Amino acid sequence: MRMTCLFVSLLAAGLMESAAAQSLSLSPEEERIVSLVKANSSNALALLEKTVNINSGTMNHKGVREVGKVFRVELGKLGFKTQWIDMPKEMQRAGHLVATREGKQGKRVLLIGHLDTVFEANAPMQKWERQGERASGQGVNDMKGGNVIIIEALRALHGAGALDNTTVSVIFTGDEENAGDPKEISRGDMVNLAKRSDVALAFEATVLDENGKATGTIGRRSSTSWQLEVKGKQGHSSGIFNADAGYGAVYETARILDTFRQQLQEPNLTFNPGLVLGGTEVTYDGTAAKGTAFGKSNVIANSATVKGDLRFLTPEQGESARARMRSIVAQNLPGSSAQIRFHDGYPPMAPTEGNLKVLQLYSKASADAGLGPIAALPPGQRGAGDVQFVAPYVDSLDGLGATGKGAHAPGEDLEVRSIEQGAIRTAVLLYRLTR
């Protein structure tokens, strides 16, 4: 892990230096593409406003489909073959929008966005509001802004005739914020597109570094859940710690969690107990992510449940962490027992040389367009995202979307200029990849 972090740091620094030293002016064709992006900037914001004002929380299937229809129309205008892919009814997800163009020129590129937001279907709607150089609204940067960047980059390329004979695929998922199970189905179409592509670009929000400069994401940590079940001997509290009664379920739970804290901490690894229930009667509803607990202060608790989150950067780091957690869980206090189960969600996107090369191309495109070089974002600073399902099959880069604040919270906003800037960077990169 130390070598991985050093590798990323050194190459990221090298990218910045290389882009600054070797920056070239844009070609006449690229200049035309940039001018087309700029000429349509006001329409791009109108498109963003239209989609932001549609409530599309993951479980608001109607809203997700409505946003999909808006983008489907735009992609159809650009010569893409489009289709809506429904998910099986029992999965309770709206489905995905897929758009494709087939050609024989240059790299085959997959562009990834998502239609849904984190907000509940019945949550108060926070509509689009423009205040100077910032705009707010539900999903404005996570990630309807990123979707619009994709559309506007493709629109400029189409206007310049630069999409002809290229292979470009677009997938806008309808459940990124709460991916449907089984993942083999909900992400199957995305994986199939990745296997037919050379490069994948994802448009989650661009994260700025401490100097306010844009970054790119070459690695993202996994999102894995775990559930800890602990049992103890119920009895009168006056007998706690003795040979017959033992320590009870709550003390055993505390031992396990605190040992995790003391022994597992390392770079790019986190393990968070998000819910703890303990007592003599415990119930947990996984669908609603809530539970109940009953117990009295003079009774030793006989059961406890913990729901947690585990994030790691490489499969090897994940396997090591799970093995150590199982070992800690097995070292029970007297009179108690425990077991831990893991459920894999989003796989890790490990930093690779291929991902770094894509970042270098993106950084060069940005610098050549006068928008500055792009550094690699430390993987620990991002959560999980759809790109992680395709990263094992294709060189990938994420974080090409809008810049803003407050994602997943009331008041979510973006920097208005980041839509145009993102579309310029993406359009130049796509032009170069597909030549």
N, C-alpha and C positions, 0 to 999 in steps of 0.2 A: 504493500500500500504506500509506503514511503517513496518507493521508486516511481509508482504511478503518479503521485502528487508532484514529485520533482520533475518527471517527464512533462506533465501538463504545464507546470509553471515555466520551465525553460522554453518550451516550444511556443507558448502563448507570448512570452516576452519577445521571442524571435520573430513572431508574426508581426508584432507592432513595429519592430525595428525595420523588418524587411519591407513592409508596406510603405513606411515613411520614406525609405531610401529609394525604392524602385517605382514609385508612383508614376504612371504615365497618363497622358491626356486621353479622353475618350475618343473613339473613332467617330467619323461623321455619322455612321448609322446609329451608334450608341447615343450620340448627342441628340439625334432625332427622337429616339425612344424616350430619353429624359424629358425632352420638350413636350412630348405627348402626355407623359405622366403629369407634368406641371399644368398643362392646359386643361386637364380634366379634374383638377384637385377639388373644385367646389362641388362637382357632381359626385365625387368619391365621398365627401362628407355627407351629402344628401342620402347616398346609399347606406352609409353607416347609421345615420339617424333613423332611417326607415327600419332597419333590422333591430336596432337597440330598442325601439318602441314596440317590439313584439316580445311579449313575455315568453321566454323559451327555457324555463327551468327543465332539467332533465326529465322529470316526470310529467311535464306539461307537453304531452305528445303532440297535441294540435299546434301549439306554439312552435315547437321544434320543426314540424313539417312546414309551417308557414314561412319560417326563416329559410328553410331549404328551398322552397319554391322561389323565393326572391333571388337567391344565388343561382338556382338552376336556370332561370331566365337569362341572367347575365352571362353565364358560361355558354349557353346555347348560342347567344349572339356572337360569341368568339369562335364558333366552329367546333365546339366540343360536342361529342355524343354523351348525353346525360341519362342517368337512371337513378331512381329511388329504390333502395334496397331495404325492404321491410325485415324486421327481426321477428322470430317466432313469437306468437302471442304470449306464451308463458314466460318469456323473458321480460315483458313489460317495458320495452324500450321502443322509441319511435322509428329508428332505422337510420340509414346513412345516405348521403348524396355522393354519387360517384360521377366523374366526368373524365373523358379520355379523348386524346388525339393520337393518331398513329402516323409515324413517319420513319425515315431511315437515316436521318441526319443527327449527328452528335450524340450526347449522352441522353439516356432515358431518365426523365425526372419525375419524381412523385412529390406532390405538394399536399400538406396535411393541415387541416383546420378542424374546428368543431362548432356545431350550431347551438349547443345547449349552454346554459349558464348554471351556476351553483345555486341560484335562488329557487326557493320552493314555488310550486305552481300557484299556490294561493297567497304568496307573499305580496305585500304592498308594492306596486309597480313604480320603480324609479325611472322616469322617462328621460329622454335626451335633453340636456340643458347645456347651452354654449355660454361660456363666460370668458371672453377674450381669447387667449391662446390655449385654453383648456376646455374640455367638454366632459360631462359626466352622464352616467346612465348604466343600467344593468348590462353587464357583459361588454362594456364599451372597449375595454382593453383585453379582457379575458373571455372570449377572444374574437368578438365580432370585428374589432379593429384589425386583427390579423387576417381574418377572412377577406376584408375589403382590400388589404394590401395585396393579397394573392390576385384578386379580381383586377385591380388597377395595373399591376405589373403585366398580367396577361393581356389586358386591354391595349396597353401601349405597344407590346410586341405584335399583337394582331394588327394594330393600326399601321405599323411599319412593315407588315408582311413577313415578320421574323418568326412567326409560328408555323409557317408552311413547311411541310415535310419533317416536322419534329414529333417526338413522342413525349407527351406530357400528360400525366394523370393527376387528378385532384380528388381527394376524399375529404368530405366534411362529415365527421361522425356526429351522431345525435345523442351520445351518452358519454362523452369524455369525462365529465364531472362525476359520473357514477356509472362506470362501465358495467354493462350487463353480463351476467353469467349464463352459460360458460363462456370464458374469454375466447375459446377456440372458435365460437360462432360469432360473437360480437366483434372480434378483431380479425376474423378469417379473411374477409374481403380486403382489408388493409394489408395483411401479410401477403396475400396473393399478388396485389399490385406491387409491393416491394420486391418480390422475387422476380418481377419483370422489369425492374428499374435498376439504374446505376447509382442514383443519388436520391436521397430523401431530404426534403426541407420542411420543417415544421414551424408554425407561426404563432406559438405562444408568445406572450409579451416580451419585448426586449428589456433586459435588466441593465441598468446603468451601474458603472463601477463607482468607487468613492470619489472619482474626479468628474463624475457626470458624463462619462463616455460610454457609448454603446458596447455591449458584449454579445458573444455568441455562445451557445450551449453545445459542447462536445461530449458531455457526460451528464447523466441524470441518475439519481439513486432509485432503487426499487421501492415499491410500496407493497409490503407484505404484512398481513395481520396475524396476530396470535391470540390464543385464548388459554388462560391458565385456570385449571379447576383444582381446588384444594379441599381436602377433607380432614376433619378432626373428630375427637370424641366429645360428644355433648355431655355436660355434667354441671354440677354446682361450681360457681366461680371460686369458692374457697379452696377447691382442689387443684386449681391451675398450677402447672409446673411439676406436680408430683408424678410418681412413676405410673400410677393408674390412669390419671387424666391426661397427662401430656401437656402440650402447649396450645392446642386448639388451632383452628383453621386460620384465624386472623394473624396470629403471631407467625405462623408458617408462611403466610402470604407476605407479611412484612419482611421476613428474612430473605425470601426469594427476590423480591423487588430491590431491596437494598443491596443484595449481593450482585445483581445485574448492574446496578449503578456503580459499584466499587470496582468490578472486575472486567466489564465489557467495553468501557469507553476507549475509542480509538478514532482516528480521522475517518470521516465519511460514513460512520456507523452511528445510528441513533435507534433507540428503543423506548417507546413512550407508552406507559400504562394510562390509557385514556378513560377507563371506567373501572371502578372497583366496587364490588358488592360483597358483604360478609355478614353472617349471622346464623341463626338456626333455620331460617327459611329464606331461600334465595331463588329468584326467577329472573331470567334474562330473555328478552325478545330481540333476536338478531335483526329482524326486518325493521323494527322501529328504533333499534340501537338504544334501548332503555330497559331498565329492570326494576325489581323491588327487593327489599331485604327487611326481614323481621328478626329482632333479637332483643334480649334483655341484658342489662349490665351485670346481673348476677348469674348468667348462664354462659358457659364456654361455647363459643361459636363452633358449629360442626361443618360449615361449608363456606366457601368464598369463590367468587368468580372475578377474573380480571380480563378485560379486553384491551389489547395493545396493538401498537404499530411498530414495524421493524423496517429500517431503510438501510441499504448498503449499495456500494458502487459496482462491485463485481460479483459474479456467481460464487467465486471462491471465498470472498469475504462473507457472503451470506451463509454458505455452508458451515464455515467456521463459527460464526455467531450462533447459529441454530444448535450446533453440537455443544457449545459451551453453555448455552441456556438450558438445554436438556440435562446436562450434567449437574448444574446448580439446582434445578428443580428436583433431581433425584436424591439430594442429600438432606432428607427430611428430618425435622425436629421430632423428638419422641412423641408418639401418639398422633402423628399426622401423615398424610400422603398427598401427592400432587402429581399432576400430569399437564403437559403443555402441548397444544396442537398449533400448527402453522398453516396458513392459507395464502398461497402466492397470488398476488394481484398483478401489479405492473412489474415486469422484469427490469433488471438494471440495464442502463445504457453506459457501458464502460467507455472511457476515453480511448480512442484508437488512432493510429497514424492516419487511417483513411478519413476519419472525422476531422482531424486536424488539417488535412489537405483541403477539405471542403471549406473549412473556416478560413484558410489562407486565401482561397479564391474569393470568398465573400468579402474578406477584409480588403483585398486588392480592388474589388469592384467599388466598394464604399469609398476608399481613398481616391481612386481615379475620378469618382463623381463629385469630389470635393466635400465628402461627408466624414472624412477621417477614417483611420484604421479601426479594426474590430478585434478586441482581445477575447480570450477564452474566459468564461465565467467559471469560478470554482464549482464543481458539481454539488457540493454540500449546500449551495445557496438556492437550489431549485427543488421543487417537489416532483411528483411523478407526472408523466404526460404520454400521449399516444405514440410519440416517436419511439418510445422504448420497445414497442412491439415489433417494429421494423428494423431497429438498429442491428440485430444479429444477422440480417440478410443483406444490408446495403449501407454504404457510407452515408452518415446522417448528420444533420445540423439542425438545432432548434433555437428558439429565441429570436426569430426574424420578424416578430410582430410589432405591435404598437408599444409605445412607452407611456406608462401611467402609474397611478398609485391606487391603493385600496382595493385590489382585486378580492373578490369573495366577500365584500363588505358594502354596506350602504355608503354611498358617496364615491364609489369606484369611478375613476376618471382617466383621461389620457391627455397627452400633449398633442394638440391638433396637428402640428407640423410633422409629427412622427408618422402619420399616414403617408404623406407625400414622400418623406425620406425613406421609409421602409419600402415603398413601391419602386422608388428609383434604384435602391440597392438591389432589390430582388430582380427587377427587370434587366439590369446590366449583368448580374450573375447568370440569370437564365439564358440571356443572349449568348454569353461566352460558353456556357455548358453545352448548348445545343448547336454550336457551330460545327 
